[in-house]
């Protein structure tokens, strides 16, 4: 298949993901809530995979989403990186004299587990990662470096979320997003770098991306609700940029894989 047709397939994927999600989000703004809008990347990934590769392609992408064989050492950043980033950010809020929200959930493992399960299936990962990291990222990596692929996908990922910024009931992080949209794009780009880093070091695992996305949302909105603080987002942004920059410095920007 030519690079032109592959590029066209990727563009069609993005158009389908945006078309599905934005259409249903606009209906939600009008009071019609079917809770299917977040599934845009999921639907686009499987439709495009089926068109190009048939049932076998669909089976392959599903397997990548539920195959836990990613290398034991990579379970450490998959599960612990986001709690460390958000915990450090919340510590910054405390040390700077800021008011902190209720953090008692971190002492209640049953609530952590129930929130993890809910977020995994309904809070973003399943709806998004089969599309962003399962379909789009590997095709971007065929054409560009890991850094450029991360920047492109991070930008698109941020813009895809844009309608949520007009829905105040989704939470303070989205209200902040509309007033700081440029900063939000920058943040998504640096977060995208971390996802690409894990993707490339786990053999293209969608499973790792699903868990990593779950831990991102769990840590940022449940364990350490950083967007409910005044100074927290600044500490959060700086921490993510610092960690992503360290990854690029150690692993390199071309592949983000440690040379042996």
Phi, psi and omega per residue, in radians:
X1 nan 2.335 -3.069
X2 -1.244 2.767 3.116
X3 -1.115 -0.545 3.126
X4 -1.117 -0.806 -3.118
X5 -1.193 -0.592 3.093
X6 -1.147 -0.723 3.084
X7 -1.091 -0.698 3.107
X8 -1.117 -0.694 3.094
X9 -1.090 -0.695 3.141
X10 -1.173 -0.716 3.093
X11 -1.097 -0.718 3.116
X12 -1.111 -0.672 3.079
X13 -1.025 -0.848 -3.112
X14 -1.126 -0.723 3.124
X15 -1.091 -0.706 3.129
X16 -1.178 -0.750 3.141
X17 -1.088 -0.803 3.134
X18 -1.190 -0.773 -3.105
X19 -1.033 -0.796 3.128
X20 -1.111 -0.956 -3.026
X21 -1.160 -0.836 -3.088
X22 -1.161 -0.627 3.124
X23 -1.070 -0.822 -3.108
X24 -1.298 -0.525 3.053
X25 -1.189 -0.657 3.090
X26 -1.153 -0.638 3.042
X27 -1.109 -0.662 3.126
X28 -1.116 -0.665 3.076
X29 -1.074 -0.528 -3.137
X30 -1.486 0.037 3.086
X31 1.724 0.092 3.130
X32 -1.842 1.757 -3.038
X33 -1.904 1.849 3.120
X34 -1.780 -0.121 -3.066
X35 0.825 0.915 3.013
X36 -2.175 -0.123 -3.087
X37 -0.989 -0.776 -3.089
X38 -1.111 -0.237 -3.082
X39 -1.428 0.137 3.141
X40 -0.944 -0.930 3.121
X41 -1.095 -0.632 3.124
X42 -1.101 -0.895 -3.130
X43 -1.078 -0.806 -3.109
X44 -1.084 -0.702 -3.125
X45 -1.098 -0.803 -3.074
X46 -1.329 -0.589 3.077
X47 -1.138 -0.831 -3.123
X48 -1.158 -0.660 3.114
X49 -1.148 -0.726 3.134
X50 -1.139 -0.713 3.135
X51 -1.098 -0.724 -3.044
X52 -1.501 -0.621 -2.973
X53 -2.201 -0.083 3.115
X54 1.266 -2.815 -3.072
X55 -1.094 -0.625 -3.133
X56 -1.116 -0.661 3.096
X57 -1.135 -0.695 3.099
X58 -1.103 -0.740 3.109
X59 -1.078 -0.692 -3.118
X60 -1.132 -0.778 -3.112
X61 -1.210 -0.598 3.057
X62 -1.124 -0.725 3.125
X63 -1.088 -0.699 3.113
X64 -1.108 -0.418 -3.140
X65 -1.463 -0.300 -3.057
X66 -2.288 0.349 3.081
X67 -1.726 1.928 -3.050
X68 -1.404 0.034 -3.086
X69 -1.415 1.548 -3.087
X70 -2.099 0.011 -3.046
X71 1.659 2.098 -2.982
X72 -0.990 -0.690 -3.067
X73 -1.100 -0.476 -3.093
X74 -1.376 -0.189 3.016
X75 -1.173 -0.407 -3.137
X76 -1.123 -1.005 3.095
X77 -1.183 -0.571 -3.136
X78 -1.005 -0.764 -3.087
X79 -1.661 -0.490 -2.960
X80 -1.892 -0.333 -3.053
X81 -1.083 -0.797 -3.105
X82 -1.230 -0.697 3.026
X83 -1.043 -0.632 3.118
X84 -1.181 -0.763 -3.141
X85 -1.126 -0.839 -3.096
X86 -1.259 -0.626 3.094
X87 -1.116 -0.744 3.087
X88 -1.102 -0.706 3.137
X89 -1.124 -0.721 3.109
X90 -1.169 -0.621 3.066
X91 -1.081 -0.685 3.078
X92 -1.053 -0.697 3.088
X93 -1.067 -0.804 -3.126
X94 -1.091 -0.816 -3.082
X95 -1.200 -0.427 3.120
X96 -1.560 0.076 3.087
X97 1.471 0.228 3.138
X98 -1.340 2.760 3.099
X99 -1.394 2.251 -3.114
X100 -1.825 2.583 3.094
X101 -1.335 3.096 3.098
X102 -1.131 2.167 -3.102
X103 -1.993 0.276 -3.040
X104 -1.177 -0.295 -3.134
X105 -1.075 -0.454 -3.110
X106 -1.200 -0.234 3.085
X107 -1.762 0.140 -3.081
X108 -2.174 1.487 -3.036
X109 -1.023 -0.532 -3.140
X110 -1.159 -0.603 3.082
X111 -1.269 -0.634 3.088
X112 -1.080 -0.795 -3.116
X113 -1.133 -0.797 -3.107
X114 -1.128 -0.667 3.089
X115 -1.194 -0.638 3.096
X116 -1.052 -0.833 -3.120
X117 -1.103 -0.783 -3.133
X118 -1.071 -0.833 -3.120
X119 -1.107 -0.738 -3.112
X120 -0.978 -0.796 -3.054
X121 -1.592 -0.544 -3.015
X122 -2.229 -0.051 -3.036
X123 -1.873 0.322 3.052
X124 2.263 -0.852 -3.028
X125 -0.988 -0.968 -3.132
X126 -1.065 -0.735 -3.084
X127 -1.152 -0.528 -2.991
X128 -1.901 -0.719 -2.882
X129 -1.252 -0.509 3.042
X130 -1.092 -0.468 3.099
X131 -1.491 -1.027 -3.042
X132 -1.116 -0.954 -3.081
X133 -1.666 -0.406 -3.139
X134 -1.406 -0.646 -3.083
X135 -1.945 -0.932 -2.987
X136 -1.273 -0.835 -3.029
X137 -1.031 -0.858 -3.133
X138 -1.048 -0.536 3.135
X139 -1.343 -0.579 3.033
X140 -1.182 -0.690 -3.123
X141 -1.166 -0.394 3.067
X142 -1.203 -0.383 -3.045
X143 -1.940 -0.519 -3.013
X144 -2.265 2.966 3.048
X145 -1.197 2.929 3.123
X146 -1.072 -0.671 -3.128
X147 -1.179 -0.867 -3.136
X148 -1.077 -0.724 3.109
X149 -1.052 -0.712 3.137
X150 -1.148 -0.735 -3.138
X151 -1.117 -0.821 -3.136
X152 -1.074 -0.850 -3.099
X153 -1.216 -0.638 3.107
X154 -1.091 -0.724 3.109
X155 -1.104 -0.838 -3.135
X156 -1.100 -0.715 3.128
X157 -1.048 -0.754 3.140
X158 -1.138 -0.803 -3.120
X159 -1.132 -0.633 3.112
X160 -0.998 -0.607 -3.126
X161 -1.363 -0.140 -2.971
X162 -0.895 -0.792 -3.129
X163 -1.007 -0.486 3.140
X164 -1.120 -0.443 -3.129
X165 -1.188 -0.255 3.116
X166 -1.722 0.063 -3.126
X167 -1.977 1.644 -3.003
X168 -1.051 -0.426 -3.076
X169 -1.308 -0.156 3.139
X170 -1.366 -0.211 3.062
X171 2.175 2.844 -3.052
X172 -1.122 -0.454 -3.134
X173 -1.097 -0.556 -3.138
X174 -1.437 -0.554 3.042
X175 -1.120 -0.671 3.052
X176 -1.135 -0.636 -3.047
X177 -1.068 -0.670 -3.074
X178 -1.246 -0.526 3.133
X179 -1.519 -0.252 -3.108
X180 -2.296 0.821 -2.981
X181 -1.113 -0.662 3.119
X182 -1.082 -0.768 3.110
X183 -1.102 -0.625 3.120
X184 -1.118 -0.715 3.104
X185 -1.091 -0.792 3.116
X186 -1.031 -0.761 -3.141
X187 -1.066 -0.822 -3.133
X188 -1.083 -0.627 3.116
X189 -1.109 -0.785 -3.138
X190 -1.224 -0.611 3.047
X191 -1.138 -0.686 3.115
X192 -1.070 -0.612 3.080
X193 -1.053 -0.738 3.135
X194 -1.146 -0.689 3.093
X195 -1.111 -0.755 3.137
X196 -1.124 -0.714 3.094
X197 -0.987 -0.833 3.113
X198 -1.176 -0.722 3.140
X199 -1.007 -0.833 -3.077
X200 -1.247 -0.416 -3.119
X201 -1.713 0.013 3.093
X202 -2.086 0.385 3.106
X203 1.212 0.544 -3.140
X204 1.272 0.674 -3.073
X205 -1.396 2.082 3.002
X206 -1.307 -0.527 3.085
X207 -1.003 -0.806 3.121
X208 -1.064 -0.716 3.130
X209 -1.132 -0.686 3.116
X210 -1.070 -0.820 -3.133
X211 -1.184 -0.739 -3.126
X212 -1.078 -0.734 3.102
X213 -1.140 -0.698 3.101
X214 -1.076 -0.789 3.141
X215 -1.169 -0.578 3.065
X216 -1.036 -0.918 -3.108
X217 -1.217 -0.707 3.129
X218 -1.077 -0.791 -3.080
X219 -1.232 -0.717 -3.021
X220 -1.383 -0.470 -3.028
X221 -2.085 -0.199 -3.119
X222 -2.106 -1.049 -3.098
X223 -1.153 -0.910 -3.141
X224 -2.285 1.416 -3.053
X225 -1.166 1.393 -2.971
X226 -1.159 -0.467 -3.106
X227 -1.409 -0.051 3.057
X228 -1.613 0.109 3.112
X229 -1.987 2.812 -3.100
X230 -1.367 -0.805 -3.076
X231 -1.695 -0.164 -3.082
X232 -0.987 -0.809 -3.123
X233 -0.999 -0.609 3.132
X234 -1.154 -0.789 3.093
X235 -1.094 -0.690 -3.135
X236 -1.103 -0.858 3.129
X237 -1.022 -0.848 -3.089
X238 -1.114 -0.653 -3.140
X239 -1.149 -0.775 -3.141
X240 -1.130 -0.758 3.126
X241 -1.099 -0.706 3.138
X242 -1.132 -0.783 -3.122
X243 -1.171 -0.757 3.136
X244 -1.110 -0.706 3.108
X245 -1.129 -0.667 3.096
X246 -1.125 -0.703 3.094
X247 -1.052 -0.791 3.130
X248 -1.125 -0.664 -3.130
X249 -1.179 -0.653 -3.094
X250 -1.483 -0.759 -3.001
X251 -1.704 -0.255 -3.135
X252 1.554 2.732 -3.046
X253 -1.613 -0.291 -3.091
X254 -1.280 -0.853 -3.107
X255 -2.144 -0.314 -3.076
X256 1.028 0.548 3.115
X257 -2.110 2.308 -3.129
X258 -1.102 2.237 3.105
X259 -1.306 2.432 -3.136
X260 -1.767 nan nan
